[in-house]
């Protein structure tokens, strides 16, 4: 859905910030990058930032 919004010019980029996603190991940065690539059909996806938990 985010890639479709970017392709339609509704957003330029998107980011993710989720503490449980990383601390509970639901996914990794590599997995997010792969999923964004698969959603867009290539390496030109619009995922631009990942906010990581730093003080837990």
Predicted model as a PDB file, atoms N, CA, C, CB and O in Angstrom, pLDDT in the B-factor column:
MODEL        1                                                                  
ATOM      1  N   UNK A   1       0.810  -1.174   0.000  1.00 89.00           N  
ATOM      2  CA  UNK A   1       0.000   0.000   0.000  1.00 89.00           C  
ATOM      3  C   UNK A   1       0.871   1.264   0.000  1.00 89.00           C  
ATOM      4  CB  UNK A   1      -0.931  -0.016   1.192  1.00 89.00           C  
ATOM      5  O   UNK A   1       0.563   2.234  -0.693  1.00 89.00           O  
ATOM      6  N   UNK A   2       1.960   1.247   0.780  1.00 89.00           N  
ATOM      7  CA  UNK A   2       2.848   2.410   0.818  1.00 89.00           C  
ATOM      8  C   UNK A   2       3.568   2.607  -0.510  1.00 89.00           C  
ATOM      9  CB  UNK A   2       3.868   2.261   1.943  1.00 89.00           C  
ATOM     10  O   UNK A   2       3.759   3.739  -0.955  1.00 89.00           O  
ATOM     11  N   UNK A   3       3.966   1.512  -1.139  1.00 88.00           N  
ATOM     12  CA  UNK A   3       4.622   1.642  -2.444  1.00 88.00           C  
ATOM     13  C   UNK A   3       3.638   2.177  -3.485  1.00 88.00           C  
ATOM     14  CB  UNK A   3       5.199   0.280  -2.902  1.00 88.00           C  
ATOM     15  O   UNK A   3       4.017   2.976  -4.341  1.00 88.00           O  
ATOM     16  N   UNK A   4       2.405   1.751  -3.419  1.00 89.00           N  
ATOM     17  CA  UNK A   4       1.388   2.260  -4.351  1.00 89.00           C  
ATOM     18  C   UNK A   4       1.175   3.756  -4.148  1.00 89.00           C  
ATOM     19  CB  UNK A   4       0.053   1.505  -4.167  1.00 89.00           C  
ATOM     20  O   UNK A   4       1.044   4.502  -5.118  1.00 89.00           O  
ATOM     21  N   UNK A   5       1.140   4.198  -2.882  1.00 92.00           N  
ATOM     22  CA  UNK A   5       0.987   5.621  -2.594  1.00 92.00           C  
ATOM     23  C   UNK A   5       2.176   6.412  -3.122  1.00 92.00           C  
ATOM     24  CB  UNK A   5       0.827   5.850  -1.088  1.00 92.00           C  
ATOM     25  O   UNK A   5       1.998   7.512  -3.646  1.00 92.00           O  
ATOM     26  N   UNK A   6       3.373   5.879  -2.995  1.00 90.00           N  
ATOM     27  CA  UNK A   6       4.565   6.550  -3.511  1.00 90.00           C  
ATOM     28  C   UNK A   6       4.532   6.607  -5.035  1.00 90.00           C  
ATOM     29  CB  UNK A   6       5.839   5.832  -3.034  1.00 90.00           C  
ATOM     30  O   UNK A   6       4.846   7.640  -5.626  1.00 90.00           O  
ATOM     31  N   UNK A   7       4.158   5.511  -5.665  1.00 89.00           N  
ATOM     32  CA  UNK A   7       4.079   5.494  -7.126  1.00 89.00           C  
ATOM     33  C   UNK A   7       3.034   6.476  -7.645  1.00 89.00           C  
ATOM     34  CB  UNK A   7       3.759   4.087  -7.621  1.00 89.00           C  
ATOM     35  O   UNK A   7       3.185   7.023  -8.737  1.00 89.00           O  
ATOM     36  N   UNK A   8       1.972   6.702  -6.867  1.00 93.00           N  
ATOM     37  CA  UNK A   8       0.908   7.627  -7.264  1.00 93.00           C  
ATOM     38  C   UNK A   8       1.250   9.077  -6.936  1.00 93.00           C  
ATOM     39  CB  UNK A   8      -0.393   7.244  -6.584  1.00 93.00           C  
ATOM     40  O   UNK A   8       0.478   9.986  -7.245  1.00 93.00           O  
ATOM     41  N   UNK A   9       2.421   9.297  -6.301  1.00 94.00           N  
ATOM     42  CA  UNK A   9       2.835  10.648  -5.971  1.00 94.00           C  
ATOM     43  C   UNK A   9       2.186  11.201  -4.710  1.00 94.00           C  
ATOM     44  CB  UNK A   9       2.533  11.546  -7.109  1.00 94.00           C  
ATOM     45  O   UNK A   9       2.271  12.400  -4.445  1.00 94.00           O  
ATOM     46  N   UNK A  10       1.538  10.338  -3.927  1.00 96.00           N  
ATOM     47  CA  UNK A  10       0.889  10.787  -2.698  1.00 96.00           C  
ATOM     48  C   UNK A  10       1.884  10.970  -1.558  1.00 96.00           C  
ATOM     49  CB  UNK A  10      -0.184   9.798  -2.286  1.00 96.00           C  
ATOM     50  O   UNK A  10       1.668  11.801  -0.675  1.00 96.00           O  
ATOM     51  N   UNK A  11       2.957  10.214  -1.569  1.00 94.00           N  
ATOM     52  CA  UNK A  11       4.061  10.366  -0.613  1.00 94.00           C  
ATOM     53  C   UNK A  11       5.362  10.197  -1.377  1.00 94.00           C  
ATOM     54  CB  UNK A  11       3.960   9.326   0.567  1.00 94.00           C  
ATOM     55  O   UNK A  11       5.405   9.509  -2.397  1.00 94.00           O  
ATOM     56  N   UNK A  12       6.415  10.823  -0.888  1.00 94.00           N  
ATOM     57  CA  UNK A  12       7.717  10.662  -1.549  1.00 94.00           C  
ATOM     58  C   UNK A  12       8.484   9.467  -1.004  1.00 94.00           C  
ATOM     59  CB  UNK A  12       8.552  11.925  -1.384  1.00 94.00           C  
ATOM     60  O   UNK A  12       9.254   8.828  -1.721  1.00 94.00           O  
ATOM     61  N   UNK A  13       8.264   9.173   0.277  1.00 94.00           N  
ATOM     62  CA  UNK A  13       8.974   8.084   0.933  1.00 94.00           C  
ATOM     63  C   UNK A  13       8.191   7.693   2.172  1.00 94.00           C  
ATOM     64  CB  UNK A  13      10.437   8.489   1.295  1.00 94.00           C  
ATOM     65  O   UNK A  13       7.247   8.377   2.570  1.00 94.00           O  
ATOM     66  N   UNK A  14       8.596   6.583   2.774  1.00 93.00           N  
ATOM     67  CA  UNK A  14       7.991   6.170   4.032  1.00 93.00           C  
ATOM     68  C   UNK A  14       9.062   5.569   4.924  1.00 93.00           C  
ATOM     69  CB  UNK A  14       6.844   5.161   3.794  1.00 93.00           C  
ATOM     70  O   UNK A  14      10.156   5.231   4.471  1.00 93.00           O  
ATOM     71  N   UNK A  15       8.725   5.442   6.208  1.00 93.00           N  
ATOM     72  CA  UNK A  15       9.667   4.940   7.210  1.00 93.00           C  
ATOM     73  C   UNK A  15       8.938   3.971   8.128  1.00 93.00           C  
ATOM     74  CB  UNK A  15      10.299   6.109   8.027  1.00 93.00           C  
ATOM     75  O   UNK A  15       7.717   3.829   8.066  1.00 93.00           O  
ATOM     76  N   UNK A  16       9.700   3.317   8.970  1.00 91.00           N  
ATOM     77  CA  UNK A  16       9.123   2.420   9.965  1.00 91.00           C  
ATOM     78  C   UNK A  16       9.779   2.687  11.307  1.00 91.00           C  
ATOM     79  CB  UNK A  16       9.295   0.935   9.553  1.00 91.00           C  
ATOM     80  O   UNK A  16      10.986   2.916  11.394  1.00 91.00           O  
ATOM     81  N   UNK A  17       8.960   2.653  12.352  1.00 89.00           N  
ATOM     82  CA  UNK A  17       9.452   2.774  13.723  1.00 89.00           C  
ATOM     83  C   UNK A  17       8.583   1.865  14.577  1.00 89.00           C  
ATOM     84  CB  UNK A  17       9.415   4.273  14.239  1.00 89.00           C  
ATOM     85  O   UNK A  17       7.394   2.128  14.755  1.00 89.00           O  
ATOM     86  N   UNK A  18       9.153   0.830  15.088  1.00 84.00           N  
ATOM     87  CA  UNK A  18       8.420  -0.092  15.944  1.00 84.00           C  
ATOM     88  C   UNK A  18       9.382  -0.786  16.885  1.00 84.00           C  
ATOM     89  CB  UNK A  18       7.642  -1.122  15.109  1.00 84.00           C  
ATOM     90  O   UNK A  18      10.281  -1.506  16.449  1.00 84.00           O  
ATOM     91  N   UNK A  19       9.193  -0.571  18.159  1.00 83.00           N  
ATOM     92  CA  UNK A  19      10.092  -1.224  19.102  1.00 83.00           C  
ATOM     93  C   UNK A  19       9.856  -2.727  19.148  1.00 83.00           C  
ATOM     94  CB  UNK A  19       9.920  -0.628  20.490  1.00 83.00           C  
ATOM     95  O   UNK A  19      10.818  -3.483  19.011  1.00 83.00           O  
ATOM     96  N   UNK A  20       8.616  -3.201  19.335  1.00 87.00           N  
ATOM     97  CA  UNK A  20       8.403  -4.653  19.409  1.00 87.00           C  
ATOM     98  C   UNK A  20       8.844  -5.385  18.137  1.00 87.00           C  
ATOM     99  CB  UNK A  20       6.936  -4.943  19.675  1.00 87.00           C  
ATOM    100  O   UNK A  20       9.301  -6.527  18.200  1.00 87.00           O  
ATOM    101  N   UNK A  21       8.708  -4.734  17.006  1.00 86.00           N  
ATOM    102  CA  UNK A  21       9.117  -5.379  15.759  1.00 86.00           C  
ATOM    103  C   UNK A  21      10.570  -5.798  15.758  1.00 86.00           C  
ATOM    104  CB  UNK A  21       8.869  -4.462  14.606  1.00 86.00           C  
ATOM    105  O   UNK A  21      10.928  -6.837  15.203  1.00 86.00           O  
ATOM    106  N   UNK A  22      11.409  -4.981  16.385  1.00 82.00           N  
ATOM    107  CA  UNK A  22      12.835  -5.293  16.446  1.00 82.00           C  
ATOM    108  C   UNK A  22      13.214  -6.036  17.719  1.00 82.00           C  
ATOM    109  CB  UNK A  22      13.645  -4.025  16.340  1.00 82.00           C  
ATOM    110  O   UNK A  22      13.924  -7.041  17.667  1.00 82.00           O  
ATOM    111  N   UNK A  23      12.739  -5.540  18.877  1.00 82.00           N  
ATOM    112  CA  UNK A  23      13.148  -6.169  20.137  1.00 82.00           C  
ATOM    113  C   UNK A  23      12.596  -7.578  20.285  1.00 82.00           C  
ATOM    114  CB  UNK A  23      12.698  -5.324  21.310  1.00 82.00           C  
ATOM    115  O   UNK A  23      13.238  -8.435  20.894  1.00 82.00           O  
ATOM    116  N   UNK A  24      11.411  -7.826  19.733  1.00 88.00           N  
ATOM    117  CA  UNK A  24      10.831  -9.176  19.786  1.00 88.00           C  
ATOM    118  C   UNK A  24      11.198 -10.002  18.556  1.00 88.00           C  
ATOM    119  CB  UNK A  24       9.310  -9.092  19.914  1.00 88.00           C  
ATOM    120  O   UNK A  24      10.712 -11.118  18.372  1.00 88.00           O  
ATOM    121  N   UNK A  25      12.061  -9.436  17.722  1.00 87.00           N  
ATOM    122  CA  UNK A  25      12.605 -10.120  16.547  1.00 87.00           C  
ATOM    123  C   UNK A  25      11.540 -10.615  15.562  1.00 87.00           C  
ATOM    124  CB  UNK A  25      13.435 -11.283  16.995  1.00 87.00           C  
ATOM    125  O   UNK A  25      11.628 -11.720  15.029  1.00 87.00           O  
ATOM    126  N   UNK A  26      10.524  -9.755  15.335  1.00 90.00           N  
ATOM    127  CA  UNK A  26       9.518 -10.079  14.320  1.00 90.00           C  
ATOM    128  C   UNK A  26      10.102  -9.965  12.921  1.00 90.00           C  
ATOM    129  CB  UNK A  26       8.299  -9.161  14.456  1.00 90.00           C  
ATOM    130  O   UNK A  26       9.693 -10.682  12.008  1.00 90.00           O  
ATOM    131  N   UNK A  27      11.068  -9.053  12.756  1.00 88.00           N  
ATOM    132  CA  UNK A  27      11.731  -8.863  11.469  1.00 88.00           C  
ATOM    133  C   UNK A  27      13.066  -8.174  11.685  1.00 88.00           C  
ATOM    134  CB  UNK A  27      10.845  -8.042  10.503  1.00 88.00           C  
ATOM    135  O   UNK A  27      13.354  -7.654  12.763  1.00 88.00           O  
ATOM    136  N   UNK A  28      13.876  -8.183  10.630  1.00 90.00           N  
ATOM    137  CA  UNK A  28      15.184  -7.528  10.648  1.00 90.00           C  
ATOM    138  C   UNK A  28      15.198  -6.428   9.590  1.00 90.00           C  
ATOM    139  CB  UNK A  28      16.333  -8.557  10.397  1.00 90.00           C  
ATOM    140  O   UNK A  28      14.283  -6.329   8.772  1.00 90.00           O  
ATOM    141  N   UNK A  29      16.229  -5.615   9.615  1.00 89.00           N  
ATOM    142  CA  UNK A  29      16.385  -4.578   8.592  1.00 89.00           C  
ATOM    143  C   UNK A  29      16.471  -5.224   7.213  1.00 89.00           C  
ATOM    144  CB  UNK A  29      17.643  -3.714   8.867  1.00 89.00           C  
ATOM    145  O   UNK A  29      15.863  -4.734   6.262  1.00 89.00           O  
ATOM    146  N   UNK A  30      17.209  -6.301   7.097  1.00 92.00           N  
ATOM    147  CA  UNK A  30      17.344  -6.995   5.810  1.00 92.00           C  
ATOM    148  C   UNK A  30      16.000  -7.490   5.308  1.00 92.00           C  
ATOM    149  CB  UNK A  30      18.317  -8.170   5.932  1.00 92.00           C  
ATOM    150  O   UNK A  30      15.705  -7.401   4.116  1.00 92.00           O  
ATOM    151  N   UNK A  31      15.189  -8.008   6.208  1.00 93.00           N  
ATOM    152  CA  UNK A  31      13.864  -8.481   5.800  1.00 93.00           C  
ATOM    153  C   UNK A  31      12.992  -7.322   5.342  1.00 93.00           C  
ATOM    154  CB  UNK A  31      13.182  -9.230   6.950  1.00 93.00           C  
ATOM    155  O   UNK A  31      12.273  -7.447   4.351  1.00 93.00           O  
ATOM    156  N   UNK A  32      13.045  -6.196   6.048  1.00 90.00           N  
ATOM    157  CA  UNK A  32      12.265  -5.030   5.638  1.00 90.00           C  
ATOM    158  C   UNK A  32      12.688  -4.548   4.255  1.00 90.00           C  
ATOM    159  CB  UNK A  32      12.418  -3.898   6.658  1.00 90.00           C  
ATOM    160  O   UNK A  32      11.844  -4.215   3.422  1.00 90.00           O  
ATOM    161  N   UNK A  33      13.984  -4.514   4.016  1.00 90.00           N  
ATOM    162  CA  UNK A  33      14.500  -4.099   2.713  1.00 90.00           C  
ATOM    163  C   UNK A  33      14.019  -5.053   1.615  1.00 90.00           C  
ATOM    164  CB  UNK A  33      16.043  -4.044   2.737  1.00 90.00           C  
ATOM    165  O   UNK A  33      13.610  -4.617   0.539  1.00 90.00           O  
ATOM    166  N   UNK A  34      14.072  -6.347   1.898  1.00 91.00           N  
ATOM    167  CA  UNK A  34      13.611  -7.341   0.921  1.00 91.00           C  
ATOM    168  C   UNK A  34      12.120  -7.195   0.660  1.00 91.00           C  
ATOM    169  CB  UNK A  34      13.922  -8.763   1.411  1.00 91.00           C  
ATOM    170  O   UNK A  34      11.691  -7.250  -0.493  1.00 91.00           O  
ATOM    171  N   UNK A  35      11.324  -7.011   1.702  1.00 89.00           N  
ATOM    172  CA  UNK A  35       9.881  -6.862   1.534  1.00 89.00           C  
ATOM    173  C   UNK A  35       9.528  -5.609   0.736  1.00 89.00           C  
ATOM    174  CB  UNK A  35       9.199  -6.818   2.893  1.00 89.00           C  
ATOM    175  O   UNK A  35       8.639  -5.633  -0.115  1.00 89.00           O  
ATOM    176  N   UNK A  36      10.233  -4.516   1.018  1.00 89.00           N  
ATOM    177  CA  UNK A  36       9.995  -3.287   0.262  1.00 89.00           C  
ATOM    178  C   UNK A  36      10.361  -3.487  -1.201  1.00 89.00           C  
ATOM    179  CB  UNK A  36      10.797  -2.117   0.857  1.00 89.00           C  
ATOM    180  O   UNK A  36       9.651  -3.005  -2.084  1.00 89.00           O  
ATOM    181  N   UNK A  37      11.447  -4.182  -1.470  1.00 91.00           N  
ATOM    182  CA  UNK A  37      11.847  -4.470  -2.855  1.00 91.00           C  
ATOM    183  C   UNK A  37      10.813  -5.335  -3.558  1.00 91.00           C  
ATOM    184  CB  UNK A  37      13.214  -5.164  -2.887  1.00 91.00           C  
ATOM    185  O   UNK A  37      10.477  -5.095  -4.718  1.00 91.00           O  
ATOM    186  N   UNK A  38      10.314  -6.338  -2.855  1.00 91.00           N  
ATOM    187  CA  UNK A  38       9.305  -7.218  -3.446  1.00 91.00           C  
ATOM    188  C   UNK A  38       8.005  -6.463  -3.716  1.00 91.00           C  
ATOM    189  CB  UNK A  38       9.035  -8.416  -2.525  1.00 91.00           C  
ATOM    190  O   UNK A  38       7.356  -6.700  -4.735  1.00 91.00           O  
ATOM    191  N   UNK A  39       7.624  -5.571  -2.833  1.00 86.00           N  
ATOM    192  CA  UNK A  39       6.385  -4.805  -3.008  1.00 86.00           C  
ATOM    193  C   UNK A  39       6.477  -3.873  -4.203  1.00 86.00           C  
ATOM    194  CB  UNK A  39       6.069  -4.003  -1.748  1.00 86.00           C  
ATOM    195  O   UNK A  39       5.489  -3.635  -4.897  1.00 86.00           O  
ATOM    196  N   UNK A  40       7.679  -3.344  -4.436  1.00 77.00           N  
ATOM    197  CA  UNK A  40       7.871  -2.398  -5.534  1.00 77.00           C  
ATOM    198  C   UNK A  40       8.307  -3.098  -6.816  1.00 77.00           C  
ATOM    199  CB  UNK A  40       8.900  -1.346  -5.144  1.00 77.00           C  
ATOM    200  O   UNK A  40       8.263  -2.508  -7.896  1.00 77.00           O  
ATOM    201  N   UNK A  41       8.722  -4.333  -6.702  1.00 68.00           N  
ATOM    202  CA  UNK A  41       9.188  -5.041  -7.886  1.00 68.00           C  
ATOM    203  C   UNK A  41      10.638  -4.758  -8.212  1.00 68.00           C  
ATOM    204  CB  UNK A  41       8.340  -4.685  -9.058  1.00 68.00           C  
ATOM    205  O   UNK A  41      11.092  -5.043  -9.320  1.00 68.00           O  
ATOM    206  N   UNK A  42      11.372  -4.200  -7.260  1.00 77.00           N  
ATOM    207  CA  UNK A  42      12.784  -3.930  -7.525  1.00 77.00           C  
ATOM    208  C   UNK A  42      13.436  -3.152  -6.414  1.00 77.00           C  
ATOM    209  CB  UNK A  42      12.939  -3.181  -8.813  1.00 77.00           C  
ATOM    210  O   UNK A  42      12.860  -2.945  -5.346  1.00 77.00           O  
ATOM    211  N   UNK A  43      14.649  -2.726  -6.687  1.00 79.00           N  
ATOM    212  CA  UNK A  43      15.445  -2.027  -5.683  1.00 79.00           C  
ATOM    213  C   UNK A  43      15.109  -0.541  -5.577  1.00 79.00           C  
ATOM    214  CB  UNK A  43      16.905  -2.189  -5.995  1.00 79.00           C  
ATOM    215  O   UNK A  43      15.733   0.167  -4.787  1.00 79.00           O  
ATOM    216  N   UNK A  44      14.170  -0.066  -6.330  1.00 86.00           N  
ATOM    217  CA  UNK A  44      13.834   1.362  -6.306  1.00 86.00           C  
ATOM    218  C   UNK A  44      12.680   1.664  -5.360  1.00 86.00           C  
ATOM    219  CB  UNK A  44      13.484   1.840  -7.706  1.00 86.00           C  
ATOM    220  O   UNK A  44      11.892   2.577  -5.609  1.00 86.00           O  
ATOM    221  N   UNK A  45      12.576   0.898  -4.270  1.00 91.00           N  
ATOM    222  CA  UNK A  45      11.487   1.114  -3.323  1.00 91.00           C  
ATOM    223  C   UNK A  45      11.643   2.456  -2.618  1.00 91.00           C  
ATOM    224  CB  UNK A  45      11.436  -0.023  -2.294  1.00 91.00           C  
ATOM    225  O   UNK A  45      12.669   3.124  -2.747  1.00 91.00           O  
ATOM    226  N   UNK A  46      10.612   2.838  -1.874  1.00 93.00           N  
ATOM    227  CA  UNK A  46      10.567   4.149  -1.241  1.00 93.00           C  
ATOM    228  C   UNK A  46      10.743   4.097   0.277  1.00 93.00           C  
ATOM    229  CB  UNK A  46       9.267   4.816  -1.568  1.00 93.00           C  
ATOM    230  O   UNK A  46      10.520   5.099   0.956  1.00 93.00           O  
ATOM    231  N   UNK A  47      11.138   2.952   0.814  1.00 92.00           N  
ATOM    232  CA  UNK A  47      11.462   2.859   2.238  1.00 92.00           C  
ATOM    233  C   UNK A  47      12.774   3.590   2.455  1.00 92.00           C  
ATOM    234  CB  UNK A  47      11.555   1.362   2.721  1.00 92.00           C  
ATOM    235  O   UNK A  47      13.808   3.195   1.915  1.00 92.00           O  
ATOM    236  N   UNK A  48      12.733   4.658   3.245  1.00 93.00           N  
ATOM    237  CA  UNK A  48      13.920   5.509   3.374  1.00 93.00           C  
ATOM    238  C   UNK A  48      14.508   5.571   4.772  1.00 93.00           C  
ATOM    239  CB  UNK A  48      13.587   6.882   2.939  1.00 93.00           C  
ATOM    240  O   UNK A  48      15.669   5.949   4.931  1.00 93.00           O  
ATOM    241  N   UNK A  49      13.736   5.210   5.792  1.00 92.00           N  
ATOM    242  CA  UNK A  49      14.263   5.355   7.150  1.00 92.00           C  
ATOM    243  C   UNK A  49      13.709   4.267   8.055  1.00 92.00           C  
ATOM    244  CB  UNK A  49      13.923   6.742   7.720  1.00 92.00           C  
ATOM    245  O   UNK A  49      12.586   3.791   7.890  1.00 92.00           O  
ATOM    246  N   UNK A  50      14.540   3.893   9.016  1.00 89.00           N  
ATOM    247  CA  UNK A  50      14.145   2.940  10.042  1.00 89.00           C  
ATOM    248  C   UNK A  50      14.595   3.526  11.371  1.00 89.00           C  
ATOM    249  CB  UNK A  50      14.765   1.506   9.792  1.00 89.00           C  
ATOM    250  O   UNK A  50      15.780   3.793  11.565  1.00 89.00           O  
ATOM    251  N   UNK A  51      13.657   3.725  12.281  1.00 88.00           N  
ATOM    252  CA  UNK A  51      14.006   4.232  13.605  1.00 88.00           C  
ATOM    253  C   UNK A  51      14.197   3.036  14.516  1.00 88.00           C  
ATOM    254  CB  UNK A  51      12.908   5.204  14.165  1.00 88.00           C  
ATOM    255  O   UNK A  51      13.285   2.226  14.685  1.00 88.00           O  
ATOM    256  N   UNK A  52      15.364   2.923  15.096  1.00 80.00           N  
ATOM    257  CA  UNK A  52      15.702   1.769  15.925  1.00 80.00           C  
ATOM    258  C   UNK A  52      15.535   2.104  17.411  1.00 80.00           C  
ATOM    259  CB  UNK A  52      17.145   1.306  15.638  1.00 80.00           C  
ATOM    260  O   UNK A  52      15.768   3.240  17.823  1.00 80.00           O  
ATOM    261  N   UNK A  53      15.133   1.117  18.207  1.00 73.00           N  
ATOM    262  CA  UNK A  53      15.068   1.326  19.655  1.00 73.00           C  
ATOM    263  C   UNK A  53      16.478   1.422  20.229  1.00 73.00           C  
ATOM    264  CB  UNK A  53      14.280   0.179  20.343  1.00 73.00           C  
ATOM    265  O   UNK A  53      17.331   0.588  19.925  1.00 73.00           O  
ATOM    266  N   UNK A  54      16.725   2.428  21.049  1.00 74.00           N  
ATOM    267  CA  UNK A  54      18.075   2.595  21.585  1.00 74.00           C  
ATOM    268  C   UNK A  54      18.161   2.511  23.102  1.00 74.00           C  
ATOM    269  CB  UNK A  54      18.622   3.901  21.143  1.00 74.00           C  
ATOM    270  O   UNK A  54      19.221   2.179  23.631  1.00 74.00           O  
ATOM    271  N   UNK A  55      17.091   2.799  23.809  1.00 67.00           N  
ATOM    272  CA  UNK A  55      17.194   2.779  25.265  1.00 67.00           C  
ATOM    273  C   UNK A  55      16.073   1.923  25.854  1.00 67.00           C  
ATOM    274  CB  UNK A  55      17.140   4.217  25.838  1.00 67.00           C  
ATOM    275  O   UNK A  55      14.980   2.399  26.159  1.00 67.00           O  
ATOM    276  N   UNK A  56      16.392   0.665  25.996  1.00 56.00           N  
ATOM    277  CA  UNK A  56      15.413  -0.267  26.563  1.00 56.00           C  
ATOM    278  C   UNK A  56      15.965  -0.905  27.789  1.00 56.00           C  
ATOM    279  CB  UNK A  56      15.012  -1.333  25.559  1.00 56.00           C  
ATOM    280  O   UNK A  56      15.292  -1.723  28.415  1.00 56.00           O  
TER     281      UNK A  56                                                      
ENDMDL                                                                          
END                                                                             
